[in-house]
Amino acid sequence: MTDLAEEVLAAADTIAVVGLSRDPGKAAHAVPAGLQAAGFRIIPVHPEADELLGEKVYRSLADIPEPVDVVEVFRPSPEAAGIAEQAVAIGAKALWLQQGIVSAEARRIAEAAGLDYVEDRCMAVVRAIAQITKNR
C-alpha cells in the first residue's frame, strides 16, 4: 500500500529544489544530492549560486525553462505560501514541503490549483523506504 508521498515521488522525474544549500553538511544539500544519485533530475533554485550539484541554478521557479514535476521546499514555513503560488504558476504537478515545514496556506493554494501536496516529510526517507529510483 502506498501513500500520497510515495505516489508523488514515484511519478516524478524532475524536481525543482527551492533552497538547495551550498553546504554539503545540510539536509538541504544532502537530500537533493541523494535524489540526484537515485536518478532524479534536480533543478536547483537559489538566490546567489550559479551551479549546485553540477546543475545550472535558477533564481526563481519562473526562470526554469522546462517542465517541473515536483517543487521541493527547503525554506522556512512562512515562505511556503509564496512558493506554492510560484509552483502553481509554472504548472508543477506537486508541492512538497520538506520535513519540519508546514503551511496551511501553502496547502490551500496547492490543493485549490489541483497540485498534489506533501508536507513535513523527508523526500530522502520516502525514497529510501519505497526504494524509488529512476533510470536516466
C-alpha positions as CSV (number, residue, x, y, z in Angstrom):
1,M,0.0,0.0,0.0
2,T,1.5,3.4,-1.0
3,D,0.7,6.8,0.4
4,L,0.5,10.1,-1.5
5,A,4.1,10.9,-0.8
6,E,5.3,7.7,-2.4
7,E,2.9,8.2,-5.3
8,V,4.2,11.7,-6.0
9,L,7.8,10.6,-5.8
10,A,7.3,7.5,-8.0
11,A,5.6,9.7,-10.7
12,A,8.3,12.4,-10.7
13,D,11.3,12.7,-12.8
14,T,12.2,16.4,-12.5
15,I,12.4,18.0,-9.0
16,A,13.0,21.8,-8.6
17,V,14.5,22.3,-5.2
18,V,13.9,25.8,-3.7
19,G,16.5,26.5,-1.1
20,L,19.1,23.9,-2.2
21,S,22.0,24.6,0.1
22,R,25.7,25.1,-0.9
23,D,26.7,23.4,2.3
24,P,27.1,19.6,1.8
25,G,26.6,19.1,5.6
26,K,23.0,20.4,5.5
27,A,19.9,18.3,4.6
28,A,19.0,20.9,2.0
29,H,22.1,19.8,0.1
30,A,22.3,16.1,1.1
31,V,18.7,15.2,0.3
32,P,18.7,16.6,-3.3
33,A,22.2,15.1,-3.8
34,G,20.8,11.7,-2.8
35,L,17.8,12.1,-5.1
36,Q,20.1,13.0,-8.0
37,A,22.2,9.9,-7.3
38,A,19.0,7.9,-7.4
39,G,18.4,9.2,-10.9
40,F,16.1,12.1,-10.4
41,R,16.7,15.3,-12.4
42,I,17.4,18.1,-9.8
43,I,17.0,21.7,-10.7
44,P,18.4,24.0,-8.0
45,V,16.7,27.3,-7.1
46,H,18.9,29.6,-5.1
47,P,19.3,33.4,-5.0
48,E,23.1,33.5,-5.4
49,A,24.7,30.3,-6.5
50,D,25.4,29.7,-10.2
51,E,25.9,25.9,-10.1
52,L,25.0,23.3,-7.5
53,L,25.2,19.5,-7.8
54,G,26.6,20.1,-11.3
55,E,23.4,21.8,-12.4
56,K,22.7,25.3,-13.5
57,V,21.0,27.2,-10.7
58,Y,17.9,29.4,-11.3
59,R,16.9,32.4,-9.3
60,S,13.2,31.6,-9.2
61,L,10.9,28.9,-10.3
62,A,9.6,31.2,-13.1
63,D,13.1,31.2,-14.6
64,I,13.2,27.4,-15.2
65,P,12.8,26.7,-18.9
66,E,11.5,23.1,-18.7
67,P,8.5,21.3,-17.1
68,V,8.8,20.5,-13.4
69,D,7.1,17.6,-11.8
70,V,7.6,18.4,-8.1
71,V,8.7,21.6,-6.3
72,E,10.6,20.6,-3.1
73,V,10.8,23.3,-0.5
74,F,13.8,23.8,1.9
75,R,12.7,27.2,3.1
76,P,11.0,28.4,6.3
77,S,7.3,27.7,6.7
78,P,6.4,31.5,6.3
79,E,7.8,31.4,2.7
80,A,5.9,28.3,1.7
81,A,2.7,30.1,0.5
82,G,4.6,32.3,-1.9
83,I,6.5,29.3,-3.2
84,A,3.2,27.5,-3.6
85,E,1.9,30.3,-5.8
86,Q,5.0,30.1,-7.9
87,A,4.6,26.3,-8.2
88,V,1.1,26.7,-9.4
89,A,2.2,29.4,-11.9
90,I,4.8,27.2,-13.6
91,G,2.4,24.2,-13.8
92,A,4.2,21.9,-11.4
93,K,2.3,18.7,-10.6
94,A,3.1,18.6,-6.9
95,L,4.4,20.7,-4.0
96,W,6.5,19.0,-1.3
97,L,7.4,20.8,1.9
98,Q,10.4,19.1,3.5
99,Q,10.4,17.6,7.0
100,G,9.7,20.3,9.6
101,I,8.0,22.7,7.2
102,V,4.2,23.1,7.5
103,S,1.9,25.7,5.9
104,A,-1.9,25.6,5.9
105,E,-1.9,28.5,3.3
106,A,0.5,26.6,1.0
107,R,-1.7,23.6,1.3
108,R,-4.8,25.7,0.4
109,I,-3.1,27.3,-2.6
110,A,-1.7,24.0,-4.0
111,E,-4.8,21.9,-3.5
112,A,-7.1,24.6,-4.9
113,A,-5.0,24.5,-8.1
114,G,-5.0,20.7,-8.3
115,L,-1.4,20.1,-7.2
116,D,-0.6,17.1,-5.0
117,Y,0.6,18.3,-1.7
118,V,3.0,16.8,0.8
119,E,4.3,18.5,3.9
120,D,6.5,17.7,6.8
121,R,8.0,14.6,5.1
122,C,11.6,14.0,4.1
123,M,11.8,13.1,0.4
124,A,15.0,11.1,1.0
125,V,13.3,8.9,3.7
126,V,10.3,8.3,1.5
127,R,12.5,7.4,-1.5
128,A,14.6,5.0,0.6
129,I,11.7,3.2,2.2
130,A,9.8,2.9,-1.0
131,Q,13.1,2.1,-2.9
132,I,12.2,4.5,-5.7
133,T,15.0,5.0,-8.3
134,K,14.9,6.5,-11.8
135,N,16.8,5.3,-14.9
136,R,18.2,8.3,-16.8
